[in-house]
Amino acid sequence: MFFKHPDGRTTIIPNHPGEVIDRGLLAKIVKKDLQMSKEEFLEYL
């Protein structure tokens, strides 16, 4: 999944069917890289 920030930064979260991303890694990406809350992230799914 490709995310683009309003300031131009981009973040890619891997999405491989049949594989699970560890929730700790996903939480870090959402909080640190995307700088959004869990609720905001879930709106995009």
PyMOL Python script that loads the backbone (N, CA, C, O; Angstrom):
from pymol import cmd

cmd.read_pdbstr("""\
ATOM      1  N   MET A   1       0.849  -1.159   0.000  1.00  0.00           N
ATOM      2  CA  MET A   1       0.000   0.000   0.000  1.00  0.00           C
ATOM      3  C   MET A   1       0.899   1.226   0.000  1.00  0.00           C
ATOM      4  O   MET A   1       1.879   1.289   0.741  1.00  0.00           O
ATOM      5  N   PHE A   2       0.566   2.179  -0.817  1.00  0.00           N
ATOM      6  CA  PHE A   2       1.365   3.382  -1.005  1.00  0.00           C
ATOM      7  C   PHE A   2       0.638   4.559  -0.375  1.00  0.00           C
ATOM      8  O   PHE A   2      -0.520   4.821  -0.697  1.00  0.00           O
ATOM      9  N   PHE A   3       1.309   5.264   0.517  1.00  0.00           N
ATOM     10  CA  PHE A   3       0.746   6.445   1.156  1.00  0.00           C
ATOM     11  C   PHE A   3       1.612   7.640   0.821  1.00  0.00           C
ATOM     12  O   PHE A   3       2.840   7.554   0.827  1.00  0.00           O
ATOM     13  N   LYS A   4       0.955   8.767   0.527  1.00  0.00           N
ATOM     14  CA  LYS A   4       1.675  10.005   0.238  1.00  0.00           C
ATOM     15  C   LYS A   4       1.193  11.084   1.198  1.00  0.00           C
ATOM     16  O   LYS A   4      -0.006  11.334   1.321  1.00  0.00           O
ATOM     17  N   HIS A   5       2.142  11.718   1.875  1.00  0.00           N
ATOM     18  CA  HIS A   5       1.840  12.788   2.810  1.00  0.00           C
ATOM     19  C   HIS A   5       1.590  14.082   2.037  1.00  0.00           C
ATOM     20  O   HIS A   5       2.100  14.254   0.929  1.00  0.00           O
ATOM     21  N   PRO A   6       0.811  14.987   2.616  1.00  0.00           N
ATOM     22  CA  PRO A   6       0.597  16.283   1.967  1.00  0.00           C
ATOM     23  C   PRO A   6       1.904  17.040   1.714  1.00  0.00           C
ATOM     24  O   PRO A   6       1.984  17.843   0.783  1.00  0.00           O
ATOM     25  N   ASP A   7       2.930  16.788   2.539  1.00  0.00           N
ATOM     26  CA  ASP A   7       4.201  17.500   2.352  1.00  0.00           C
ATOM     27  C   ASP A   7       5.112  16.817   1.324  1.00  0.00           C
ATOM     28  O   ASP A   7       6.239  17.261   1.103  1.00  0.00           O
ATOM     29  N   GLY A   8       4.623  15.732   0.694  1.00  0.00           N
ATOM     30  CA  GLY A   8       5.386  15.084  -0.364  1.00  0.00           C
ATOM     31  C   GLY A   8       6.093  13.798   0.026  1.00  0.00           C
ATOM     32  O   GLY A   8       6.517  13.042  -0.848  1.00  0.00           O
ATOM     33  N   ARG A   9       6.231  13.531   1.343  1.00  0.00           N
ATOM     34  CA  ARG A   9       6.868  12.282   1.759  1.00  0.00           C
ATOM     35  C   ARG A   9       5.990  11.096   1.377  1.00  0.00           C
ATOM     36  O   ARG A   9       4.770  11.225   1.271  1.00  0.00           O
ATOM     37  N   THR A  10       6.614   9.947   1.173  1.00  0.00           N
ATOM     38  CA  THR A  10       5.861   8.747   0.852  1.00  0.00           C
ATOM     39  C   THR A  10       6.267   7.607   1.787  1.00  0.00           C
ATOM     40  O   THR A  10       7.382   7.574   2.309  1.00  0.00           O
ATOM     41  N   THR A  11       5.341   6.684   1.982  1.00  0.00           N
ATOM     42  CA  THR A  11       5.573   5.496   2.795  1.00  0.00           C
ATOM     43  C   THR A  11       4.912   4.322   2.105  1.00  0.00           C
ATOM     44  O   THR A  11       3.787   4.434   1.617  1.00  0.00           O
ATOM     45  N   ILE A  12       5.605   3.197   2.063  1.00  0.00           N
ATOM     46  CA  ILE A  12       5.050   1.986   1.482  1.00  0.00           C
ATOM     47  C   ILE A  12       4.936   0.934   2.575  1.00  0.00           C
ATOM     48  O   ILE A  12       5.895   0.674   3.302  1.00  0.00           O
ATOM     49  N   ILE A  13       3.753   0.329   2.687  1.00  0.00           N
ATOM     50  CA  ILE A  13       3.541  -0.769   3.616  1.00  0.00           C
ATOM     51  C   ILE A  13       3.349  -2.024   2.779  1.00  0.00           C
ATOM     52  O   ILE A  13       2.451  -2.065   1.938  1.00  0.00           O
ATOM     53  N   PRO A  14       4.175  -3.053   2.989  1.00  0.00           N
ATOM     54  CA  PRO A  14       4.063  -4.258   2.179  1.00  0.00           C
ATOM     55  C   PRO A  14       2.722  -4.948   2.383  1.00  0.00           C
ATOM     56  O   PRO A  14       2.193  -4.981   3.493  1.00  0.00           O
ATOM     57  N   ASN A  15       2.182  -5.495   1.309  1.00  0.00           N
ATOM     58  CA  ASN A  15       0.912  -6.207   1.361  1.00  0.00           C
ATOM     59  C   ASN A  15       1.070  -7.475   0.537  1.00  0.00           C
ATOM     60  O   ASN A  15       0.885  -7.458  -0.680  1.00  0.00           O
ATOM     61  N   HIS A  16       1.415  -8.583   1.204  1.00  0.00           N
ATOM     62  CA  HIS A  16       1.628  -9.853   0.529  1.00  0.00           C
ATOM     63  C   HIS A  16       0.517 -10.812   0.926  1.00  0.00           C
ATOM     64  O   HIS A  16       0.427 -11.195   2.092  1.00  0.00           O
ATOM     65  N   PRO A  17      -0.329 -11.207  -0.017  1.00  0.00           N
ATOM     66  CA  PRO A  17      -1.414 -12.140   0.312  1.00  0.00           C
ATOM     67  C   PRO A  17      -0.875 -13.400   0.995  1.00  0.00           C
ATOM     68  O   PRO A  17       0.117 -13.984   0.560  1.00  0.00           O
ATOM     69  N   GLY A  18      -1.539 -13.796   2.052  1.00  0.00           N
ATOM     70  CA  GLY A  18      -1.139 -14.992   2.777  1.00  0.00           C
ATOM     71  C   GLY A  18      -0.088 -14.765   3.837  1.00  0.00           C
ATOM     72  O   GLY A  18       0.214 -15.685   4.597  1.00  0.00           O
ATOM     73  N   GLU A  19       0.488 -13.566   3.919  1.00  0.00           N
ATOM     74  CA  GLU A  19       1.487 -13.261   4.938  1.00  0.00           C
ATOM     75  C   GLU A  19       0.935 -12.210   5.893  1.00  0.00           C
ATOM     76  O   GLU A  19       0.120 -11.368   5.515  1.00  0.00           O
ATOM     77  N   VAL A  20       1.387 -12.276   7.116  1.00  0.00           N
ATOM     78  CA  VAL A  20       0.927 -11.354   8.144  1.00  0.00           C
ATOM     79  C   VAL A  20       2.084 -10.448   8.558  1.00  0.00           C
ATOM     80  O   VAL A  20       3.184 -10.922   8.842  1.00  0.00           O
ATOM     81  N   ILE A  21       1.827  -9.147   8.588  1.00  0.00           N
ATOM     82  CA  ILE A  21       2.822  -8.200   9.100  1.00  0.00           C
ATOM     83  C   ILE A  21       2.657  -8.168  10.609  1.00  0.00           C
ATOM     84  O   ILE A  21       1.546  -7.992  11.110  1.00  0.00           O
ATOM     85  N   ASP A  22       3.741  -8.334  11.327  1.00  0.00           N
ATOM     86  CA  ASP A  22       3.697  -8.292  12.780  1.00  0.00           C
ATOM     87  C   ASP A  22       3.056  -6.985  13.229  1.00  0.00           C
ATOM     88  O   ASP A  22       3.368  -5.916  12.703  1.00  0.00           O
ATOM     89  N   ARG A  23       2.164  -7.080  14.198  1.00  0.00           N
ATOM     90  CA  ARG A  23       1.444  -5.866  14.612  1.00  0.00           C
ATOM     91  C   ARG A  23       2.360  -4.800  15.189  1.00  0.00           C
ATOM     92  O   ARG A  23       2.043  -3.613  15.114  1.00  0.00           O
ATOM     93  N   GLY A  24       3.490  -5.197  15.762  1.00  0.00           N
ATOM     94  CA  GLY A  24       4.445  -4.214  16.269  1.00  0.00           C
ATOM     95  C   GLY A  24       5.052  -3.400  15.144  1.00  0.00           C
ATOM     96  O   GLY A  24       5.193  -2.182  15.257  1.00  0.00           O
ATOM     97  N   LEU A  25       5.415  -4.076  14.050  1.00  0.00           N
ATOM     98  CA  LEU A  25       5.964  -3.370  12.889  1.00  0.00           C
ATOM     99  C   LEU A  25       4.916  -2.465  12.270  1.00  0.00           C
ATOM    100  O   LEU A  25       5.209  -1.318  11.930  1.00  0.00           O
ATOM    101  N   LEU A  26       3.702  -2.965  12.119  1.00  0.00           N
ATOM    102  CA  LEU A  26       2.639  -2.151  11.529  1.00  0.00           C
ATOM    103  C   LEU A  26       2.342  -0.935  12.405  1.00  0.00           C
ATOM    104  O   LEU A  26       2.159   0.169  11.892  1.00  0.00           O
ATOM    105  N   ALA A  27       2.294  -1.130  13.712  1.00  0.00           N
ATOM    106  CA  ALA A  27       2.041  -0.007  14.623  1.00  0.00           C
ATOM    107  C   ALA A  27       3.139   1.049  14.502  1.00  0.00           C
ATOM    108  O   ALA A  27       2.858   2.247  14.525  1.00  0.00           O
ATOM    109  N   LYS A  28       4.404   0.597  14.372  1.00  0.00           N
ATOM    110  CA  LYS A  28       5.511   1.542  14.211  1.00  0.00           C
ATOM    111  C   LYS A  28       5.376   2.329  12.918  1.00  0.00           C
ATOM    112  O   LYS A  28       5.567   3.545  12.907  1.00  0.00           O
ATOM    113  N   ILE A  29       5.047   1.639  11.823  1.00  0.00           N
ATOM    114  CA  ILE A  29       4.899   2.313  10.531  1.00  0.00           C
ATOM    115  C   ILE A  29       3.782   3.344  10.607  1.00  0.00           C
ATOM    116  O   ILE A  29       3.954   4.480  10.163  1.00  0.00           O
ATOM    117  N   VAL A  30       2.634   2.955  11.169  1.00  0.00           N
ATOM    118  CA  VAL A  30       1.491   3.871  11.243  1.00  0.00           C
ATOM    119  C   VAL A  30       1.821   5.076  12.116  1.00  0.00           C
ATOM    120  O   VAL A  30       1.532   6.212  11.740  1.00  0.00           O
ATOM    121  N   LYS A  31       2.422   4.835  13.273  1.00  0.00           N
ATOM    122  CA  LYS A  31       2.689   5.927  14.215  1.00  0.00           C
ATOM    123  C   LYS A  31       3.864   6.798  13.787  1.00  0.00           C
ATOM    124  O   LYS A  31       3.748   8.023  13.758  1.00  0.00           O
ATOM    125  N   LYS A  32       4.990   6.178  13.455  1.00  0.00           N
ATOM    126  CA  LYS A  32       6.217   6.939  13.181  1.00  0.00           C
ATOM    127  C   LYS A  32       6.306   7.431  11.733  1.00  0.00           C
ATOM    128  O   LYS A  32       6.604   8.599  11.486  1.00  0.00           O
ATOM    129  N   ASP A  33       6.046   6.531  10.782  1.00  0.00           N
ATOM    130  CA  ASP A  33       6.227   6.906   9.379  1.00  0.00           C
ATOM    131  C   ASP A  33       5.022   7.651   8.811  1.00  0.00           C
ATOM    132  O   ASP A  33       5.178   8.671   8.139  1.00  0.00           O
ATOM    133  N   LEU A  34       3.829   7.142   9.080  1.00  0.00           N
ATOM    134  CA  LEU A  34       2.630   7.791   8.554  1.00  0.00           C
ATOM    135  C   LEU A  34       2.163   8.938   9.430  1.00  0.00           C
ATOM    136  O   LEU A  34       1.443   9.826   8.972  1.00  0.00           O
ATOM    137  N   GLN A  35       2.575   8.917  10.694  1.00  0.00           N
ATOM    138  CA  GLN A  35       2.179   9.937  11.658  1.00  0.00           C
ATOM    139  C   GLN A  35       0.665  10.105  11.707  1.00  0.00           C
ATOM    140  O   GLN A  35       0.139  11.213  11.594  1.00  0.00           O
ATOM    141  N   MET A  36      -0.026   8.969  11.879  1.00  0.00           N
ATOM    142  CA  MET A  36      -1.475   9.013  12.002  1.00  0.00           C
ATOM    143  C   MET A  36      -1.911   8.032  13.073  1.00  0.00           C
ATOM    144  O   MET A  36      -1.157   7.145  13.474  1.00  0.00           O
ATOM    145  N   SER A  37      -3.137   8.206  13.525  1.00  0.00           N
ATOM    146  CA  SER A  37      -3.662   7.309  14.551  1.00  0.00           C
ATOM    147  C   SER A  37      -4.115   6.000  13.899  1.00  0.00           C
ATOM    148  O   SER A  37      -4.283   5.914  12.683  1.00  0.00           O
ATOM    149  N   LYS A  38      -4.304   5.004  14.733  1.00  0.00           N
ATOM    150  CA  LYS A  38      -4.793   3.702  14.257  1.00  0.00           C
ATOM    151  C   LYS A  38      -6.145   3.880  13.564  1.00  0.00           C
ATOM    152  O   LYS A  38      -6.398   3.271  12.525  1.00  0.00           O
ATOM    153  N   GLU A  39      -7.009   4.711  14.139  1.00  0.00           N
ATOM    154  CA  GLU A  39      -8.333   4.937  13.569  1.00  0.00           C
ATOM    155  C   GLU A  39      -8.251   5.573  12.182  1.00  0.00           C
ATOM    156  O   GLU A  39      -8.978   5.183  11.269  1.00  0.00           O
ATOM    157  N   GLU A  40      -7.358   6.556  12.033  1.00  0.00           N
ATOM    158  CA  GLU A  40      -7.177   7.195  10.723  1.00  0.00           C
ATOM    159  C   GLU A  40      -6.693   6.178   9.699  1.00  0.00           C
ATOM    160  O   GLU A  40      -7.177   6.154   8.568  1.00  0.00           O
ATOM    161  N   PHE A  41      -5.737   5.337  10.093  1.00  0.00           N
ATOM    162  CA  PHE A  41      -5.207   4.317   9.199  1.00  0.00           C
ATOM    163  C   PHE A  41      -6.297   3.343   8.763  1.00  0.00           C
ATOM    164  O   PHE A  41      -6.384   2.992   7.586  1.00  0.00           O
ATOM    165  N   LEU A  42      -7.118   2.912   9.700  1.00  0.00           N
ATOM    166  CA  LEU A  42      -8.166   1.941   9.398  1.00  0.00           C
ATOM    167  C   LEU A  42      -9.196   2.470   8.401  1.00  0.00           C
ATOM    168  O   LEU A  42      -9.844   1.689   7.705  1.00  0.00           O
ATOM    169  N   GLU A  43      -9.347   3.782   8.331  1.00  0.00           N
ATOM    170  CA  GLU A  43     -10.273   4.378   7.345  1.00  0.00           C
ATOM    171  C   GLU A  43      -9.812   4.116   5.917  1.00  0.00           C
ATOM    172  O   GLU A  43     -10.631   4.126   4.999  1.00  0.00           O
ATOM    173  N   TYR A  44      -8.515   3.882   5.709  1.00  0.00           N
ATOM    174  CA  TYR A  44      -7.966   3.660   4.380  1.00  0.00           C
ATOM    175  C   TYR A  44      -8.049   2.211   3.934  1.00  0.00           C
ATOM    176  O   TYR A  44      -7.837   1.909   2.759  1.00  0.00           O
ATOM    177  N   LEU A  45      -8.355   1.318   4.855  1.00  0.00           N
ATOM    178  CA  LEU A  45      -8.409  -0.109   4.505  1.00  0.00           C
ATOM    179  C   LEU A  45      -9.737  -0.496   3.910  1.00  0.00           C
ATOM    180  O   LEU A  45      -9.942  -1.659   3.563  1.00  0.00           O
TER     181      LEU A  45
END
""", "prot")
cmd.dss("prot")
cmd.show_as("cartoon", "prot")
cmd.util.cbc("prot")
cmd.orient("prot")
